[in-house]
Amino acid sequence: MPRLTLHIGPRRAATRSLDAFLKASREALAVQGAVYLPDIDVARRFGQGETAAQTVEAISSAAGEAEHIILLAPCLLASEAVTYLKELSAAVPLTLTRFLRQQDDALESLLLSGDGACADIDLALSHLAAVVPWLDHAQEVAAMKDAVGAESVRLSVFEREQMPPSAFCAMLGLDERLDFGNMPRLNMRLPAQMAALLAQIDTSHLPEAKRGLLTDVLARAAQNTDAAEILLAPERRAALLSVFAKGNAALARDWFGAPLLFEEAKPPSDAVLVELKLPKDSATFLEKTVAPLVLELSRGGYLAAR
């Protein structure tokens, strides 16, 4: 059985970009005996009660002669799937990888993506454990370690700027010397108005591909706008980070030999806050949100893919 690398997230840490990167790199991966299997949805299989043995059978059938299999499961919580991951590890040499993203930045990014479980910052903070459990890196890393052992866990601190291919290669145990080209940046924040618009659209009846298409249209329409918007006031940001401070400090010490896990500067105290609400001014809404969306639809080939 070949070795398996499973990237288990978290969300809003460039998983969509990593997916595109791996799909575009099939030939380069094959050179070193690796294959990416985007159709093997480990999180869905686990959620539907499929056994680890069934998952391994599906992987084996799809892997061919590959010596190294790569899977992405950004919605899989290790803390909920410890037994499942242990069983996978017993059947196949398994490495688990994870990006660690600063919690306040990750929460804002989720809410400005339009695909969050909650589009209201107050509700998100008051129901933190239920809404964004994947923000607790210490808990998730402990579960990963329990499942496969520390030697089979790879961690990297997520930087908001575009990640170089070498960073992904190192995380996934690939040869960094191969030129995989430029890393796409797809996992974008949206301007607050576009995120609010997407939150108003009931996409639950749409298949996953169609939901992704809608998000992609909005993200591309927003590429020329300033989406680095701030939702959390300084005191609320500090309160949120304090929830995870002890765990973050332990990860920094135990895994990176450093005093701090995250070193990004916090937004200035006088930074202007935005609200996830549609503008009352219809002219502004048409100019800033609707017009870019229509233009992107007209030139992106999306109508043909409907």
SULZI-V870903 format. One line per field, one symbol per residue. phi: phi as a letter, one per 20 degrees, with the letter a starting at -180 (. if undefined). burial: 1 if it has 16 or more other C-alpha atoms within 10 Angstrom, else 0. A space follows every 10 residues. Layout:
phi->???
burial->???
This chain:
phi->.fecddedoe fmcmffffff ffffdgffff gdmdbddfee effffffenf ffffffffff feemefecdd cdbfeeeffe dgffffffff ebgdddcbed dgffffffff feendffbdc ffffffdgfe ecfffeffff fffffffcng fddccbffdf fgefgfffgf femdffffee nfffcdeefd ggfffffffe eedfeefgff ffffffgfff fefedededd ddfgffffff fffdffffff fgffdclcfc eccfffgffe ffeddecfff fffffffecf ffffffffde mfffef
burial->0111111111 1111111111 1100100110 0001111001 1110010000 0100110010 0110010111 1111111110 1101111110 0001111111 1111111111 1111110111 1001100000 1101111111 1111111110 0111111110 0010110100 1101000001 0011111111 1111111110 0000000000 0001111111 1100001011 1111001001 0001101111 1100000000 1100000000 0000011110 0000100111 0110011000 000000
